[in-house]
Amino acid sequence: MNDERESRRSLRNRWTLQNVLNIAIQVSWLWAFIWYQPLAHLGLASFEARHGLLPEIVAASVLSVLVKSGYLHFFRREETRAERAALRADIRSGRMKRMPLAARCVALFLTLALVIGGTLMGPAGKGLLIIGIPMFLLFAAAELAVVLHPGDSVLPDPHDELLMFFKARTLQVGYVTAILSLAVLYVVSLFGTHYLGLLVAVVLALSLMLPAFAYRRLDRRAGPDE
């Protein structure tokens, strides 16, 4: 166990501050497109009036992909090939690590805050909901994958008995949290359903993050992190 932990600590973690900054830049880029609506200033105001903000989102996404692809192709072609080859090798060998728990919590609860803020703002918060809901569901699905397949590696060993034990315990925590939360939601629904949708999102986030903290606690108790 100690040897495994030593080798785990010596492996490179690809989820660095640069990855978080890249995500923040992409979110800011999308938000700027939705806020300033450049397509409307290019004579497509009537088209946007019929289709809402979807054209702005599609245009921002396509432009972002084109700019990034062009930059990688013309300025970092060889580096990109080497990075992709190294990435495939790291995933196959188990050296590719998942995003740290703290970063996952920040990402999930930040997108949850966007959903809550957009809902409370009413019609003015439609842009927040357009960004927040898909991202919240994306991070929730990623966290669900971690709960179902625990481990620090992107592709953990499915035959690891210790990980199977951790999986059973963390799923137990998730089940208890979900059942208790649903009971609370039922009681709340008896008095009103105005904010029930927000509470469902909060319950989903808690049901996913509490098992993650339970796994981290079990992993630390399994052996000294030295």
C-alpha positions as a printed Julia matrix, in Angstrom:
226×3 Matrix{Float64}:
   0.0    0.0     0.0
   2.81   2.41    0.89
   4.63   1.68   -2.37
   1.43   2.29   -4.29
   0.92   5.62   -2.56
   4.51   6.65   -3.17
   4.18   5.93   -6.86
   0.84   7.7    -6.9
   2.35  10.84   -5.44
   5.2   10.79   -7.96
   2.88  10.7   -10.95
   2.1   13.91  -12.78
  -1.34  15.37  -12.2
  -2.68  16.91  -15.37
  -5.47  18.78  -13.64
  -3.5   21.92  -12.86
  -4.46  25.53  -12.4
  -4.07  25.99  -16.16
  -6.94  23.58  -16.82
  -9.19  25.46  -14.41
  -8.24  28.76  -16.04
  -9.01  27.37  -19.49
 -12.49  26.36  -18.33
 -13.02  29.8   -16.79
 -11.95  31.5   -20.03
 -14.32  29.39  -22.1
 -17.22  30.12  -19.75
 -16.41  33.84  -19.84
 -16.24  33.75  -23.63
 -19.65  32.13  -23.85
 -21.13  34.54  -21.33
 -19.71  37.53  -23.26
 -21.34  36.28  -26.45
 -24.69  35.91  -24.73
 -24.41  39.27  -23.0
 -23.32  41.4   -25.99
 -25.14  39.37  -28.68
 -22.77  40.17  -31.58
 -24.98  38.39  -34.11
 -27.75  40.87  -33.41
 -25.36  43.71  -34.26
 -24.52  42.0   -37.55
 -28.09  42.24  -38.82
 -29.46  38.99  -37.4
 -31.66  40.55  -34.74
 -34.89  39.23  -36.27
 -33.39  35.74  -36.54
 -32.42  35.84  -32.86
 -35.88  37.09  -31.93
 -37.32  33.9   -33.41
 -34.73  31.46  -32.0
 -33.66  33.09  -28.74
 -30.06  32.84  -27.54
 -29.35  29.5   -29.18
 -27.66  31.09  -32.27
 -25.29  33.05  -30.0
 -24.35  29.9   -28.08
 -23.76  27.91  -31.26
 -21.73  30.73  -32.82
 -19.6   31.16  -29.69
 -18.95  27.42  -29.45
 -18.06  27.05  -33.14
 -15.8   30.1   -33.12
 -14.04  28.92  -29.97
 -13.39  25.47  -31.48
 -12.13  26.99  -34.74
  -9.78  29.42  -33.02
  -8.35  26.76  -30.73
  -8.0   24.22  -33.53
  -6.28  26.77  -35.77
  -3.86  27.76  -33.04
  -2.97  24.15  -32.25
  -2.62  23.22  -35.93
  -0.42  26.11  -37.05
   1.59  26.93  -33.94
   1.7   23.8   -31.79
   1.3   20.89  -34.2
   4.23  18.78  -33.01
   3.63  19.6   -29.35
  -0.03  18.64  -29.72
   0.83  15.3   -31.29
   3.33  14.53  -28.53
   0.84  15.56  -25.84
  -1.89  13.37  -27.33
   0.43  10.38  -27.52
   1.52  10.94  -23.91
  -2.11  11.35  -22.86
  -3.11   8.02  -24.42
  -0.17   6.32  -22.74
  -1.05   7.85  -19.36
  -4.69   6.77  -19.61
  -3.82   3.2   -20.57
  -1.22   2.86  -17.81
  -3.4    4.45  -15.12
  -1.13   7.48  -14.66
  -3.84   9.9   -15.82
  -5.39  11.27  -12.66
  -8.82  12.69  -12.1
  -9.54  16.25  -11.15
  -8.85  16.75   -7.43
 -11.82  16.63   -5.07
 -11.52  20.31   -4.14
 -11.59  21.38   -7.79
 -14.58  19.12   -8.5
 -16.46  20.64   -5.57
 -15.74  24.17   -6.75
 -16.85  23.36  -10.31
 -20.05  21.59   -9.27
 -21.16  24.17   -6.72
 -20.2   27.07   -9.01
 -22.49  25.73  -11.72
 -25.14  25.1    -9.06
 -24.82  28.75   -8.04
 -25.4   29.76  -11.66
 -28.59  27.68  -11.75
 -29.84  29.07   -8.46
 -28.96  32.65   -9.38
 -30.56  32.39  -12.81
 -33.75  30.96  -11.34
 -34.04  33.6    -8.62
 -33.41  36.43  -11.12
 -36.42  35.42  -13.2
 -36.43  36.41  -16.89
 -33.23  38.41  -16.43
 -31.38  35.25  -15.43
 -32.11  33.3   -18.59
 -28.52  33.63  -19.75
 -27.25  32.17  -16.48
 -29.6   29.22  -16.83
 -28.52  28.56  -20.42
 -24.92  28.3   -19.25
 -25.46  26.87  -15.78
 -27.89  24.01  -16.43
 -25.84  22.16  -19.1
 -22.6   22.65  -17.15
 -24.22  21.53  -13.9
 -25.54  18.37  -15.55
 -22.13  17.76  -17.13
 -20.25  18.0   -13.84
 -22.96  15.97  -12.1
 -22.57  13.19  -14.68
 -18.79  13.29  -14.25
 -19.15  13.05  -10.47
 -21.58  10.16  -10.85
 -18.94   8.34  -12.89
 -16.48   8.87  -10.03
 -18.96   7.46   -7.51
 -19.66   4.4    -9.67
 -15.98   3.86  -10.51
 -13.97   5.22   -7.55
 -10.26   5.73   -7.71
  -7.76   8.46   -8.44
  -7.05   7.21  -11.97
  -9.28   8.04  -14.91
  -9.47   4.3   -15.65
  -9.28   2.56  -12.26
  -8.72  -1.16  -11.98
 -12.21  -2.77  -11.89
 -10.78  -5.86  -10.14
  -9.19  -3.95   -7.25
 -10.83  -5.41   -4.12
 -10.06  -2.32   -2.05
 -11.74  -0.06   -4.6
 -14.73  -2.4    -4.72
 -15.05  -2.08   -0.93
 -14.76   1.71   -1.19
 -17.43   1.7    -3.9
 -19.87  -0.21   -1.7
 -19.34   2.17    1.22
 -19.59   5.34   -0.86
 -22.72   4.13   -2.64
 -24.2    3.44    0.78
 -23.53   7.04    1.77
 -25.07   8.26   -1.47
 -28.2    6.15   -1.03
 -28.76   7.35    2.53
 -28.22  10.98    1.53
 -30.58  10.7    -1.43
 -33.33   8.97    0.59
 -33.18  11.48    3.44
 -33.1   14.38    0.98
 -36.12  13.04   -0.92
 -37.99  12.76    2.36
 -37.19  16.4     3.09
 -38.3   17.4    -0.41
 -41.59  15.6     0.09
 -42.25  17.49    3.31
 -41.33  20.79    1.63
 -43.65  20.04   -1.3
 -46.57  19.82    1.13
 -46.14  23.51    1.93
 -45.22  24.82   -1.52
 -43.49  23.91   -4.76
 -42.17  27.28   -5.89
 -38.51  26.49   -5.2
 -38.77  22.72   -5.43
 -36.74  22.63   -8.65
 -33.85  24.44   -6.96
 -33.96  22.04   -4.03
 -33.79  19.08   -6.4
 -30.56  20.47   -7.87
 -29.13  21.01   -4.38
 -30.08  17.47   -3.36
 -28.41  16.07   -6.48
 -25.19  17.97   -5.73
 -25.12  16.81   -2.11
 -25.91  13.2    -3.05
 -22.88  13.21   -5.35
 -20.37  15.12   -3.24
 -20.94  13.42    0.13
 -19.92  10.0    -1.3
 -16.82  11.67   -2.75
 -15.83  12.96    0.7
 -16.59   9.55    2.16
 -14.25   7.94   -0.39
 -11.5   10.44    0.42
 -11.85   9.64    4.14
 -11.7    5.89    3.48
  -8.7    6.31    1.2
  -6.79   8.25    3.84
  -7.63   5.73    6.54
  -6.48   2.82    4.34
  -2.85   3.75    4.89
  -0.52   6.63    5.8
  -0.06   9.16    3.0
   3.65   9.38    3.42
